[in-house]
Amino acid sequence: MFLTRLIQASCVIAAYALVGLHIARLAEASAILHWYPSLVLVAAWVLSDLASGVVHWIADSWGSQQTPVVGPRFLRPFRVHHADPEDILRRGFVGLNGDVAIVTLPVLLAVFAIPLTGAFGKIVALFIVSLSAVGLPTNQVHQWAHMPNPPKFVAWLQRRGFILSREEHVRHHTSPYAMNYCITNGWCNRALTKIDFFPRLESIITRLTGAVPRSDEMVAVPPLIEVPERYHRTTEVRGYRSMVASCE
């Protein structure tokens, strides 16, 4: 456990240090002094939210805790989180953000291979760095969305839609947990829900492979976990009548 935390902490520090270093490199190359940085940043912000939704959907819907390699380490925490939504509030900063940093670090290192001598290279590098910078705190943003009383500045960002809010995320915690997967800022959730993006994708996968999404939902989490009382409110969300957390 100590070694794992040490690796995670090192990767968090290194990842944010690389983001800062790349910003300095891009500024020196005048890549952030043109017309396109704002467009690149918005595109990265949207794509990061979409990517968080796809990863979240995969982890929630496919495989089981017995799946080799990824089951115990990657899939199980997502399934347990549905049974005990407050589990994420008990996780420390390093454990919460370390895995994302581990995945992001090689991407940030690869940016050094992109030449900043031309406009195309600058745009690509800026996009990847922006995508990484926005994606790094995704799990932290997710935790804040579960806090009844987040820090004031965080609450300000949530109210203005810059990051995922509690009100936006609570819709995901409705059995069978099949909507509002995007957790970076939640911008993509409404559009994806409107076009039934994930249900349609699940239908295609089931037809092609026979696999059934969330087939282990009832057995993938410990049966004796007590769900906090404030999550015991019944509501109707897109046809599903089930338990959903209070936003109060």
Summary of the structure (lengths in Angstrom):
residues: 248
radius of gyration: 19.2
end to end distance: 36.1
largest distance: 58.9
contacts: 712
relative contact order: 0.15
helix: 63%
strand: 4%
